[in-house]
Amino acid sequence: MNIVSLRQINKYFGQGNNRVHVLKDIDLFIEKGDFVAIIGQSGSGKSTLMNIIGCLDVPTSGSYKINETEVGHMNKNKLAELRCKTFGFIFQRYNLLPVLHADENVALPAIYLGLNQEEREKRAVLLLNQLELGDKLKNKPSELSGGQQQRVSIARALMNGGEIILADEPTGALDSKSGERVMEIIKDLHKQGHTIILVTHDSKIAAQASRIIEIKDGRIIADTRKDKQFYELKNQIRHVKRNRLSALKYSFFESFGMSIHAILSNKMRSLLTMLGIIIGIASVVSVVALGNASQAKIMEQINSMGTNTIDIMPGTGFGDRRSGKIKSLKVRDSEYLVKQSFIDSSTPSVSASGTLIYKNTSSTAQLRGVGEQYFAVKGRKIAQGRSFTPDEVDQISSVAVIDDNTLKEVFGDHPNPVGEIIMFNKKPLKIIGVTEKDNSPGPMSESMNIWTPYTTAMYKINGTNDIDSITVKVSDSINSQVAEESIEQILTTLHGKKDFFMINTDSIKQTVESATNTMRLLIASIAVISLIVGGIGVMNIMLVSVTERTKEIGIRMAIGAKQADILQQFLIEAVLICIIGGIFGVSLSLFIGYCFNTFSDTFGMDFSTGSIILALACSTAIGIIFGYMPAKNASNLNPIDALASE
C-alpha cells in the first residue's frame, strides 16, 4: 500500500521574469516500510521534493496524498497535525534548540502531540538510552559532538512514532565514523518498520537504501529498486485524545512553561524588554501615591480650618478696604443663627492685637474672643488643660487658651503653663489650656495666638459689644451651599441689606479637591504615556525576538507546532514579561516611597491598593496588545522559510 502518492507535482519559486520552475511533473509513489534514497546534485530539486513530502512546503500544482488522504486540501493546522503524528525529521544541521537539554529536545514533539510530562520524559529517556546517550540527558547541544547531536535529532524524530522518517543529508556534517553510526541507526529504523526517505548527494549513502530515485533539473530521471524489503511498523505510538476544554488547558500550561523557560534562558533580553514597563509602572504608581499624599495633606490643612464651616465677615468681600471699619455683625446674629435647624453651632469672634507680658518678658500676640464651641468647629485640639465652658463665656471669665507658638516663646522653660497668669494689654488672663501645633497654612500658624471667651474680649479687652466675625458649623446632613444661601437670606433680612460676605470652607475644599484631581490626572496621563512607550518597546523587542528566533519557530513547526501554539507561546511570553515588569515596577515604586517617607518629615507618598492593581492590569493589557502583533507574525511564518533562516 502506498503511504506517499505524488502525481504531476510542480513547484515554482518567484514571480514574473524571476519565476523558476523547480519541480516538473513529478510522479512518485512510496510504499509503507520502504527505504528510499533521493539523490541528485545541488539545485536539482531533491530538497524541495522532500520538503513537499514532509508538508513543510506546498506544491504549486499537482496531487499529494498521505495514506490516500489529499494533503492539498489541508489548512496549516491540519498540515502541522500531520507533521506531528506522521513524520520525523532528521536534518543535516541537527536543528536542535540550543537552550534545551538533550532530553528536552527529544521530548519537544510530544508536547504538540499532547502527551503529559511524565510520559514524554520517560519516552525521551528510553530513546536516548537506545541510542547510547543515556549519560547525556542533561547536556545542551553545545556540549555534544556532531554525531551525538544527530542521534538526539534521530531520537526526536522517533518521539511521536515517526511513521515516515525524512532524513535530509543526515551524514553531511559528520565525520566518516559518526556518519557510519548514523546510517546504521537509520537502517535499523527501516527494519523496525519506519518508512525512510533519505535525501543525499552521496551515491555511497544512497546505495544503502532499498530504492534509489535520481532527480535532475526538477525531473525524476531514474528510479531503481535494489530489493523489496518492506517491514511492518512496530511499537506505534498511541495518539492522545482530549476534549476541547482539556486540550485548551493542556496547551495553555505547556505554552506557559515554555514561555517561562524562554524568558529565563534569555535573561538580558527579557530584562531589556521589560525595562520600559518597569519605568512606566513605577511612574504611574508613584505619581498616584504622590497625588494621594498631596491631596490628603491639603485636605488635612483645609480641615484644620474647620469641617463644613462658614465664616461670616463684615463688608462686601476681601477687596473691601472699609471692611475693618464696618461693625455690622452683632452677637444677636450668632444667637439667631444657632437656633436654625441646619446649623449645629455658631460662635462670634472678636480679635485684638497687643502686648503679652509674662513676668519680665513681653511679646506681641494676637487675641481672639470666641465661643466655647470654637475649638470643635475649627478642629483645634487641646494638648494640655481644657477649653473654656459656656458658664465662663456667660460670666465674662478672664481665662485663656494659648497656642504652641506662645508656649515656646513665653514658657520655653515651663512646659506646663496651665494655671499661670499672663497680662494682655494690661488685662490679666489665667491660662487654662494649650492647643496642639498648628500645621495649617496662614499667618496664624506663625504668630502667637491667645483665645478667650468672646464676652471677655468684647467687654474687658476691647471695651465694646462689636464682633469681627461669626463662625457657624453646618449640620453634616445639610449641603453647605444650600446652608450658605439660607444664612445669606436670614442675615440680609435681619440687617435690611447685605453688608457681609461669607467664606465657605467646603467650597474651598471642593475647589482644591478638583484642582488636585486635575493635576493628578495630568501627571498620571504623562506617566501613562511612558507606559505606552514601554509597550511599544516591548513590541519592538518582541519583533526582534521573533526575527532572532525564526529558526526556532521553524523547528517547532516542523515537529508539529500549530499556528495557535506559536501564537500562544509568544503572546504568553509577552504578557509574562509585562506582568513581571509590572511587579518590578510596583516594587521599585514601593521602595521609592519607603525612602521618601523615611527621609521626608513634612511630605510622603500614600500608596493605594487600587492603583497597584490597576498598574498590574495595565501591564497585562500592554503585554496582550503590544505582544499580539509579534506573536501573530511568528505564527504566520512559513515553516520552510523559517527553517532556512540563520
SVG drawing of the C-alpha trace seen along z (x, -y; Angstrom):
<svg xmlns="http://www.w3.org/2000/svg" viewBox="-36 -102 71 110">
<polyline fill="none" stroke="black" stroke-width="0.4" points="0.0,0.0 1.3,-3.4 1.9,-5.7 3.1,-8.6 1.5,-9.4 2.5,-12.3 1.0,-13.0 2.1,-15.7 3.7,-17.8 5.1,-21.1 6.8,-23.8 7.6,-27.3 9.5,-30.0 9.5,-33.7 7.2,-35.9 7.2,-37.3 10.6,-37.2 12.2,-35.7 9.9,-32.8 11.8,-29.5 10.4,-26.0 12.0,-23.8 9.9,-20.6 8.5,-19.4 5.6,-16.9 6.9,-14.7 5.1,-11.3 6.3,-9.4 4.8,-6.5 6.3,-5.2 5.1,-2.1 4.8,-1.6 8.0,-0.3 10.2,-1.2 13.7,-2.7 14.0,-5.3 17.0,-7.4 16.5,-10.6 19.8,-11.5 20.8,-14.4 23.2,-17.3 22.8,-20.6 20.0,-22.6 18.3,-19.5 15.2,-19.9 15.6,-17.0 15.4,-19.1 12.3,-20.9 10.7,-17.5 11.5,-16.3 10.0,-19.5 6.8,-18.9 6.6,-15.3 7.2,-16.4 4.4,-19.0 6.9,-21.8 6.1,-23.3 3.2,-23.0 3.3,-22.3 2.2,-24.9 0.1,-22.2 -0.5,-18.5 -1.9,-16.0 -0.2,-14.8 -1.7,-12.1 -0.6,-10.6 -2.4,-7.3 -4.8,-8.1 -5.7,-11.5 -5.3,-14.5 -2.8,-16.9 -3.6,-19.8 -7.0,-20.3 -5.5,-20.7 -5.0,-24.1 -1.9,-25.0 -3.1,-23.5 -4.0,-20.1 -0.6,-20.1 1.0,-20.7 -1.0,-17.9 0.1,-15.6 3.8,-16.5 3.3,-15.9 1.8,-12.4 3.3,-11.0 6.7,-12.5 10.0,-12.5 12.7,-14.9 16.5,-14.3 18.2,-17.4 21.7,-17.9 22.4,-20.6 20.5,-18.8 18.2,-21.8 18.2,-21.3 17.1,-24.1 20.3,-25.4 18.6,-26.4 17.1,-22.9 18.8,-19.8 19.1,-16.7 16.0,-15.0 14.0,-18.3 14.9,-18.5 13.8,-14.9 10.5,-15.3 9.5,-18.5 7.4,-16.9 5.4,-15.1 4.2,-18.4 2.4,-19.1 1.1,-15.5 -0.5,-16.0 1.5,-13.6 1.7,-14.6 5.1,-15.4 5.7,-12.1 5.0,-10.0 7.2,-12.1 10.1,-12.4 10.0,-8.6 10.0,-8.0 12.7,-10.6 15.0,-8.8 14.2,-5.5 15.0,-6.7 18.3,-8.3 19.3,-5.2 18.6,-3.1 20.8,-5.5 23.6,-5.2 23.1,-8.7 21.8,-7.8 24.7,-9.7 24.0,-12.9 20.4,-13.6 21.1,-16.9 23.7,-18.1 22.8,-21.0 23.6,-20.8 26.8,-22.9 28.0,-20.2 27.6,-17.4 29.6,-16.2 28.1,-16.4 27.4,-12.6 25.7,-12.9 23.6,-15.8 22.5,-13.9 21.5,-10.9 19.5,-13.3 17.9,-14.5 17.0,-10.9 15.5,-10.3 13.4,-13.4 12.2,-12.1 11.1,-8.9 9.4,-10.6 5.9,-10.7 6.3,-7.4 7.9,-8.7 6.0,-6.5 7.8,-8.3 11.4,-9.4 12.7,-12.2 16.4,-12.4 18.0,-15.4 21.7,-14.8 21.9,-13.1 25.6,-12.5 26.6,-15.6 28.0,-17.4 29.6,-14.4 33.0,-12.6 33.0,-9.2 32.8,-7.2 29.9,-9.2 28.3,-9.0 28.5,-5.3 27.0,-5.1 24.0,-7.3 23.4,-5.2 23.4,-2.0 20.7,-3.6 18.7,-4.6 18.9,-1.1 17.8,0.3 14.8,-2.0 13.9,-0.7 13.9,2.8 11.6,1.6 9.0,0.7 9.7,-3.0 9.3,-4.3 12.7,-6.0 13.0,-8.8 16.6,-9.9 17.9,-12.8 21.6,-12.9 24.1,-13.8 26.4,-10.9 25.9,-7.8 27.6,-5.6 25.0,-6.7 22.2,-6.3 23.4,-2.8 22.4,-1.6 18.7,-2.2 16.3,0.3 15.3,-2.1 17.2,-4.9 15.4,-7.8 17.6,-10.2 16.4,-13.7 17.9,-16.2 16.8,-19.7 13.5,-19.1 12.6,-15.8 13.0,-12.2 15.4,-10.6 15.9,-7.3 14.0,-5.0 16.0,-1.9 14.9,0.7 17.6,2.9 15.4,5.1 11.8,5.4 12.4,5.4 9.3,3.9 8.8,4.1 5.7,3.6 5.9,0.7 6.4,1.9 5.7,0.0 3.3,-2.5 2.6,-5.5 -0.9,-5.9 -2.2,-9.3 -3.7,-11.3 -7.4,-12.3 -8.6,-15.2 -11.8,-17.1 -11.8,-20.7 -11.5,-22.1 -8.8,-19.6 -6.9,-20.4 -7.1,-24.2 -5.9,-23.7 -3.1,-21.5 -2.0,-23.8 -2.0,-26.9 0.0,-25.3 2.6,-23.9 2.9,-27.2 3.2,-28.9 6.1,-26.6 7.9,-27.1 7.5,-30.9 9.0,-30.8 11.9,-28.7 12.4,-31.2 12.4,-34.2 14.9,-32.6 17.1,-31.4 17.5,-35.0 17.6,-37.0 19.3,-40.1 16.9,-40.3 14.0,-39.8 15.2,-42.5 15.7,-45.0 12.2,-44.2 10.6,-44.8 12.7,-47.9 10.2,-50.3 7.3,-48.6 9.2,-48.8 9.8,-52.6 6.2,-53.2 4.5,-51.2 6.8,-52.8 6.0,-56.2 2.2,-55.6 2.1,-54.1 4.5,-56.8 2.5,-59.6 -0.7,-58.3 0.9,-57.8 2.2,-61.4 -1.2,-62.7 -2.9,-60.8 -0.4,-62.2 -0.7,-65.7 -4.5,-65.6 -4.5,-64.1 -2.1,-66.8 -4.1,-69.6 -7.4,-68.2 -5.9,-67.9 -4.9,-71.6 -8.3,-72.6 -10.0,-70.5 -7.9,-72.3 -9.7,-75.5 -13.0,-73.8 -15.0,-71.0 -18.2,-72.1 -17.9,-75.6 -18.8,-79.0 -17.1,-82.2 -19.3,-85.4 -17.3,-88.6 -18.4,-92.3 -18.1,-94.2 -18.7,-93.2 -15.7,-91.0 -11.9,-90.5 -11.3,-93.6 -13.4,-95.9 -10.9,-98.3 -13.6,-99.5 -14.4,-96.1 -12.1,-96.7 -14.2,-99.8 -17.5,-98.2 -19.2,-96.7 -22.3,-95.3 -22.2,-91.9 -23.7,-91.5 -23.8,-88.8 -27.5,-88.5 -26.8,-87.5 -24.9,-84.5 -27.6,-83.7 -30.3,-83.8 -28.3,-81.6 -27.7,-78.9 -31.4,-78.4 -31.7,-77.3 -32.2,-73.6 -29.5,-73.3 -26.8,-74.8 -25.1,-72.8 -23.2,-75.7 -22.4,-79.3 -19.7,-81.3 -18.9,-85.0 -15.3,-86.1 -13.6,-89.2 -9.9,-89.9 -7.4,-92.2 -3.6,-92.7 -1.5,-93.8 1.3,-93.1 1.6,-89.9 3.5,-90.2 4.7,-87.3 7.0,-88.0 9.8,-90.1 9.2,-89.2 6.9,-90.9 5.8,-89.9 3.4,-90.9 0.5,-88.5 -2.9,-88.1 -6.0,-87.6 -9.3,-86.2 -12.5,-86.1 -14.6,-83.1 -17.4,-80.9 -17.0,-77.6 -17.6,-75.6 -14.9,-77.3 -12.2,-74.6 -14.5,-71.8 -15.8,-73.8 -12.3,-74.6 -10.8,-71.2 -8.3,-72.6 -7.2,-70.0 -6.2,-70.8 -2.8,-69.4 -2.8,-70.5 -5.6,-71.6 -9.0,-72.4 -11.1,-74.9 -13.5,-77.3 -17.1,-76.4 -20.4,-78.1 -20.5,-79.4 -17.2,-81.1 -18.5,-82.7 -21.6,-84.0 -19.7,-85.1 -17.0,-87.0 -14.3,-85.0 -10.7,-86.1 -9.4,-82.7 -7.4,-82.0 -6.1,-79.2 -2.7,-79.7 -1.2,-78.0 2.0,-76.1 3.9,-79.1 3.1,-81.1 4.1,-78.2 7.5,-78.0 8.2,-81.8 6.9,-82.7 7.1,-79.5 10.1,-77.8 11.4,-76.5 8.0,-75.9 6.4,-73.1 3.1,-73.2 1.8,-76.8 -1.8,-75.8 -2.7,-78.0 -0.2,-80.7 -1.3,-84.3 -0.4,-86.4 -1.1,-90.1 -2.6,-91.1 -3.0,-94.8 -2.6,-95.1 -5.6,-92.8 -4.8,-89.6 -5.8,-86.3 -5.5,-82.8 -4.2,-80.1 -6.5,-77.0 -5.3,-75.2 -2.7,-74.8 -3.6,-73.8 -1.6,-71.3 0.8,-72.6 -1.0,-74.1 0.2,-72.8 -2.3,-74.7 -1.1,-77.4 -1.6,-81.1 -0.4,-83.7 -1.9,-82.1 0.4,-79.2 3.4,-81.5 2.1,-84.1 1.5,-83.9 -2.2,-83.3 -4.5,-83.6 -8.1,-82.6 -10.6,-84.0 -14.4,-83.9 -15.8,-86.4 -17.5,-88.2 -14.2,-88.7 -12.6,-90.0 -15.6,-92.4 -16.1,-93.9 -12.7,-93.5 -10.2,-93.8 -11.8,-95.9 -14.4,-97.6 -17.2,-97.3 -20.0,-95.0 -19.0,-94.8 -17.8,-91.5 -15.4,-90.9 -16.9,-87.7 -19.2,-84.7 -18.2,-81.1 -21.0,-78.6 -20.9,-74.8 -23.4,-73.4 -25.1,-70.1 -23.4,-67.2 -26.7,-66.2 -27.1,-69.6 -25.5,-70.8 -23.1,-73.6 -24.1,-75.6 -27.8,-75.4 -26.9,-76.5 -24.9,-79.4 -27.8,-80.7 -30.1,-80.3 -27.7,-82.2 -27.5,-85.0 -31.3,-85.3 -31.6,-85.4 -28.9,-88.0 -30.0,-90.2 -33.5,-90.2 -32.1,-91.0 -29.8,-93.8 -32.1,-95.1 -29.3,-94.8 -26.3,-92.6 -23.4,-94.1 -21.4,-90.9 -19.7,-88.2 -19.0,-84.5 -16.1,-82.1 -17.3,-78.6 -14.6,-76.1 -16.5,-73.3 -16.4,-75.2 -12.6,-75.8 -12.3,-72.1 -14.2,-71.1 -12.2,-73.5 -8.9,-72.2 -10.0,-68.6 -10.9,-69.4 -7.6,-71.1 -5.6,-68.3 -7.5,-65.7 -7.0,-67.5 -3.3,-67.8 -3.0,-64.2 -4.8,-63.2 -2.5,-65.3 0.6,-63.8 -0.9,-60.3 -1.5,-60.9 2.1,-61.7 3.0,-58.5 0.6,-56.5 2.4,-57.9 5.6,-56.4 3.7,-53.1 2.6,-53.2 6.2,-54.0 7.2,-51.0 4.6,-48.9 6.0,-50.0 9.4,-49.0 8.0,-45.5 6.5,-45.2 9.8,-46.2 12.0,-43.9 9.5,-41.1 9.5,-41.7 13.3,-41.5 13.0,-38.4 10.8,-36.8 13.4,-37.6 16.2,-36.2 14.2,-33.1 12.8,-32.4 14.7,-29.2 13.4,-28.0 9.9,-28.7 10.6,-26.7 11.9,-23.8 8.8,-23.9 6.5,-24.0 8.5,-21.1 7.9,-18.9 4.2,-19.6 3.5,-23.0 0.4,-24.6 -0.1,-28.3 -2.1,-28.6 0.7,-27.0 3.3,-29.5 0.9,-32.5 0.0,-31.4 3.6,-30.9 4.9,-34.2 1.8,-36.0 2.1,-34.5 5.8,-35.3 5.0,-39.0 2.3,-39.1 4.6,-37.4 7.4,-39.9 4.9,-42.8 3.5,-41.3 7.0,-40.6 8.0,-44.1 4.8,-45.4 5.7,-43.6 9.2,-45.0 7.8,-48.5 5.5,-48.3 8.3,-47.1 10.5,-49.9 7.8,-52.4 7.2,-51.0 11.0,-51.2 11.0,-54.9 8.0,-55.5 9.8,-53.9 12.9,-56.1 10.7,-59.1 8.6,-58.5 11.8,-57.7 13.7,-60.8 10.9,-63.4 9.2,-64.5 6.8,-67.0 5.7,-65.1 5.2,-61.5 3.7,-59.0 0.4,-57.3 0.0,-54.1 -3.4,-52.7 -4.2,-49.0 -6.5,-50.1 -3.7,-52.0 -1.3,-49.0 -4.0,-46.5 -4.7,-49.0 -1.0,-49.2 -0.6,-45.5 -3.8,-45.2 -2.3,-47.9 0.9,-45.9 -1.0,-42.8 -3.1,-44.7 0.1,-46.1 1.5,-42.6 -1.6,-41.4 -2.0,-44.5 1.6,-45.0 2.6,-41.4 -0.1,-40.2 1.5,-41.6 4.9,-39.9 3.2,-36.7 0.9,-36.8 3.9,-37.4 5.6,-34.4 2.6,-32.1 2.3,-33.1 5.8,-32.2 6.2,-29.6 7.9,-26.5 10.4,-26.0 11.3,-29.7 11.8,-29.8 14.0,-26.7 16.2,-28.3 16.8,-31.3 20.1,-31.6"/>
</svg>
